[in-house]
Amino acid sequence: MRDIRARRAVAAFVFSYGASLPLAPAFAMDEPVVETEIVDVRALSLSPPPPAAQPALLLPRPHLPNERGEDAAAAQLMLGDIPFGTGGSTTTAYSSVWERIRASYGMSELDSPLVKEWENWYASRPDYVARMVARAERYLYFIVEEVEKRGMPSEIALLPMIESAYNPNAYSTAHASGIWQFIPATGKKYGLKQNWWQDERRDVLAATRAARDYLETLYGMFGSWELALASYNWGEGAVARAVQRNEARGVKADYSSLDMPAETRNYIPKLMAVKNIVTRPENFGLTLAEVQNRPYFAVVTTDRHIDVGLAAKLAEMPQEEFQALNPSHNRPVIRADASQAILLPADKAELFQANLESHDSSLTSWQSYTIAKGDRMERIAQRFGIALWQLKEINGIPSRLRELAG
């Protein structure tokens, strides 16, 4: 149960005063009952920030006394290298990413009636498939590149389709998050930061590389992509114990022979169904939108904080699209205590750089306010001209809380 008093904390930067950050629409995750429940993370309440040395709130910058405008100067942003190759025979040999995936399959066909059931499931939901492919278009080229770097079968690039339907804001009842659906503990193990500012399980670059490392480790443990993927879904310990039980009984210990939960039993058949649809969508009455075999995004890096809304404006792109490429930020400011990557459509990076260089005002609209002893939420909101509900929402404070601990 949450403490009814606010903890001492340095809260995050928040929305520009009087404005709200438009949320990307929650994508319908119309999955069957065997699937983990998926919701949009932005519809969830954020936990209060962890304890810190000084109590603080974030308030609209224009209303704060003694405004110094320390970050009015342009941030140091550098146009980074696109984090994958842009040349070479693999890239140029195919006009679409689908062709490239089809040419690099490495997993055997699975003899299971569940494959056909999942093929029928997808074939009966063409709108769902179209939404999934539309989201995947942003990320597929990069993910295929990362998969190929490790010599993995191209089926791995399709895995986010069954994990999250390529929704970067997917969040499960098991607290798995992002297109690769990392649970918190596994995310931390593979270096994904999770704090009040940012959750790198939703970061396209970081989470993809972490998934690649994790899957490679699992394959090294079991020597089978089927068992590696079962472990990704069920856990390597559970799969190892199931293998040991079969071996102790003197029976086969491959994926099809193990006793496993229904979700894991359906996991690879579902992936094989997606693979078959990608191979010949016309056989299922489906049409896959073309995904060009070239980078969708480029990367810039920043060492200064910048509002999400302003970054989108400088790139002259819809904020919803900007958030789809940069979904890891829990607050509407890109915090850059260290170098922070920003993804932009490949044709927007130079435009963003030029607009940034000509931008001569503050890059952030909010800063922290230190809570004084005896401060009450209502008084702080009145003092700085902000609605009480908004002050609580943007600082992750429970709506029922009124008193602050100084």
N, C-alpha and C positions, 0 to 999 in steps of 0.2 A: 504494500500500500504506500502511496506517495506521501511524503511528509507534507503537512499543511502549511509549513513555512518555507519560503524560498531559500534555497541554499546560496551561499556566497559563490558568485560566479562571474566570469567575464563573458557576457552574452555576445551573440554574433551581430554583425552588421545586418540591417534589415532594409525593407522597401523604402524608396523615396517617399517622403511625407505626402499623404493624400493620394498615393497611387498604390496599385496592387499589381503583383506579378501574375500575369495570366498563366493559367495552368494548361498544359497540353491535355487534350481530352483523354480520359481513361479509356483504354482500348478494351473492348469486350473480350474477356477470356472465357469463351463458352466451351470449356473443356468438359469431358465426361467425369463421372464421379471418381474414377481411379486417380485423377490428377490432383496434385497439391493445389489448394486454393490460391489464386493469384489476385492481388489487388494492386491498385496504384499507390505507390508509397507516398505520394503527395497528398493523399486523402487521409493519411494517418497523423495522429498527434505525435509531435516529437517529444522525447524525454527531456526533462530539465537538464541543463548543462552540469558537468561534474564540478566538484568543489574546486575553488581557486583562491588565490590570496586575497583579492579584493572583490567585494560585491559590486555588481555593475548591471546596468540596463543599456540597451541600445535605443537611442532617441533620434528624431529627425535633426540632421545637422543644422539646418537654418535656424532652429530654435535654441541651440545650445549657446550658453554664454562663452565669451572669450574664444570665439572661433578664430583659429590661426591659419586655417587653409594650408596645412602642411603638405597635403598631397595634391595641391592644385597643379603642380607641374606634371607634365606628361610622364606616364610610367615608362619604365625601360622595357619595352616589348621588342622581342626579336623574332623575325620570321624564321621558324625552325624548318629543319628538313622534314619532308613527309616521311613518316616512320616506317617506310617500306620501300622496296625497289620500284622504280618507275621505268625500268628498261629490262632487257633480257628476253630470251626466247619465250619463257613461260608467259610473260606479260603480253607480248606482242602476237603470240601464236593464235590467240583466241579473241574474238570480238566481244564475247560476253563472259561474265563470271560463271554462268550456268555451264557453258561449254567447258570451261576450265575445271570446274568441279567434276563434271561427268568423266573427264579424261584421267582423273586421279583417284578414282575409288580404290579402296584397299581392303574392304571388309567383305567377307563371304556372305552369300545370300542366307537368309534364315528360314528354315523350314518350320513354319508355325502358322496356324490359322489366324493368329492374332494380327499378323501382317495384313492380311486381307481385310480384317475388321477395321483396322486403322486406315487403310486405303479408302474404304467406303466412308468412313467418318469424315475424312478430309474432302473427299469428292462431293459429299453432300453439303459442304459448307464453303462454296466458292468465295463468298464475301469475306469470310474469316481468312482464307488463304491469301486473298488479295491484300488485306490489311497487313498480314504478317510479312508478305513480300515487300510491301511499300516501306515498312519499317526496316527490314533487313537491307534494303538498298544502300542505306547510309554506311553500313558497317561491313558488308560482305567482302569487299575487295581487300580491306585491311586484314580481316580474319583469315581469308584464304592465304594471303601472304604469310601470316604468322604460322599457320598450319603447315605450309609447304617448307618453311625454314627448318622445321624439325622432322621433316620426312613423314609426317603423319598422314593417314588416309583422309581424303577430302570430305568424307562423311562427318568428320569432326566439325567442319564449318557449318554443318546443318544442325548441330546439337542445340544451339540456342532456340531453334524453332520448336523443339519439344520441351525445352526447359522453361522458356518465357514467351514464346511466340515473338521473339526479338523485341520485346518491350523492355527498354532499359529501366523503367520504373516498376517492373513487376516485383511483388513482395509476397512471400508465401506465409502460411500459418506457422511454418517451421522457422520463420524469420530469415529465409533465404532472400537474396536481393540481387537485382541486375539481370542482364541478359544471360549470364552464366549461373545465376542462382547460387551464389556462395552463401553458406551460413556464416554467422559472425566468427566462430572459432577457426574455421578453415580459411576464411579470408585473412584473418590476422596471421595465421601460420604462413601464408604465402605473400605476406607483405602489403596487404591492402588496408590502408588507413581507414578508421571508422571513428569519427568524432562529431562534435556538435556542428562543425563547419562543413564537413565533407564525408561522404561514404564512397570509398573507391571501389566497392563492389559494383557500383553503378558506373564507374569510369570505364569507358570503352577500351582505352589503351591498357590501363593497368589490369583490369579484370581479365581481358583476353590473354594477356601474357601470363597472368597467374593461373588461369585455366589450362593453358598450354603446358605450364610446368607441372601442375597437379596431375594432368592426364598422362604426361610422360612418366611421372613417378609411378602412377598406378599400373601403367603398361609394363614398366620394369619389374614390378612386384609379381604380376600374374602372367606375363608373356602372351596375353590375349587381349585384343581390343574389346571383345565382348565382356570379359570379366573386368577389364579396366572401367568400362562404361557402367557396368552394374555397380561397381564400387563407387563411382562418382555419384550415383543415385542413392545407394543403400549404405555406403560406408565400407572402407577397405577391411575393417575389422570384421564386420558381419559377413562379407564375402569370403574372407580367409577362413572363418569358422565353418561356413557352409562347405567350402572345398575340403577342409579337414574331415568333416563328418562323412562326406562321400568317400573320400580316400580310405577312411577307417573301415567302411563297409565293403570296400573293394569294388565300387561302382564308378562310373564316369563322373568327372568333376568339372565338366564344361558348363557353359552358361545354361544350356537347355536342360541339363540334368540336375541342377541345384534346386533345392527347396528355398523359395524366396517369397517376399511379399508381392501382392498383386501389382503394386505400382512398379516394382523392379521387373517383374515378369512381363509387363507391358512396355517397358522402357525401350528396349532395343527393337522390338517389333514396330513400335511407333517411329523410331528413327529409320528403320528400313522402309516403312511406308512412305515417309517423306522423301527418302532417296529415290524410290521408284517413281514418285510423282515428279520429282525434278528431272529424272531421266526421260520419261515420256509423259508429260502432262496431258497430252491429247488422249491418251488411253483412259484417262479418268474424267474426261470432259472439262478439263481445266486449262486455263491459259496463264502462264507466268509472265508478268511484266519483265521486260528486258532489264538486266543489270549490266551496265557497261563494264568492260574489263579495264578499268582505269581508276585512279584514286578518286574517291568521292570528297575527301576532306584533306586539308593541310593543317599543319600545327604551328601555332605561334606560342611563345612563352612570355610570361610576365613576372616581374619581381615586385609589383605593386598591386594593392587591392583595387578592384574595379567593379562597379555595379554590373550585374548581369544585363539589366536593361540597357545600360549605356554601351556595353560591349556589343550587344546585338545591333544597336543603333549605328555604331561606328562601322559595323560590317554591312550595314544597309540590308539587313535580313530580318524576317519575322522572329520575334522573340521565341515563339514556340519551336521553330526550327533550331535556333541557337541552343535551347534547352535540350532538344533531342540529341544534339551532338555533345553537350556538356551537362549530362544529367546528374553528376555526382554531388553537386553543391546543395547542401541542406538549407542554405540561406541565399538571398538574392544578391550576394556579393561574392565575387571570386577572390578568396583570401590567398595571398601569395607571400607567406612568411619565407618560403623558399621559392625557387623557380616553379611556376605553375603553368602547365600546358593548357592551351585553349584550342579547341578544334573548330575550324571554319570550313565552309564549302571551298573547294580548291580554287574557285574563281573569285573568292571574296578576300583572300588573305592579304593581297597587296592593297586592295581598297581599304581594308581595315587599318593597315599600317599607315597609309597616307592620311586617313581621317584622324587617326590617333595623334599623329605628329602635328596636325593643325588644331587639335583640341586644346584650348587654353584655360579650362576651368577644372574644378575638382572632379576626380574620377569616382569618388564615393559620396553618397548623400547622407550617411549615417555614421555616428561614432558612439563610443560607450559613455555611459553616465554612471559615476560611482554612487552607490546607494549609501545614504547617510543613516545614522542610527535613528529609528523611529519613523523612517519613511513609510508611507502607505501608497499603494498602487494608485488610488484615486487622485491623491495629491500630485503625484509625479505626472500622471496623465494630464491633469488640469494645468499644471505649471508649464508644460511643454506643448500644450495644444494638440494632443493626440487622443483619439478615442481609447477608452480603457480596454475594450475588447481587442483592439489592434495592438496595443502595447503588450498585452499578454500573449497574443498569438505569435507575434514575431520574435518574442523572447522565450517561447516554449514554456510558458508558465500556466499551470492548471487554471481553468476559468474560475474555480471556486475560491482560489487563494486571494486573500486581501492583504495580509500582513507580510512584510519582508524582514528577513533577519539581517541586521546591520553588522 
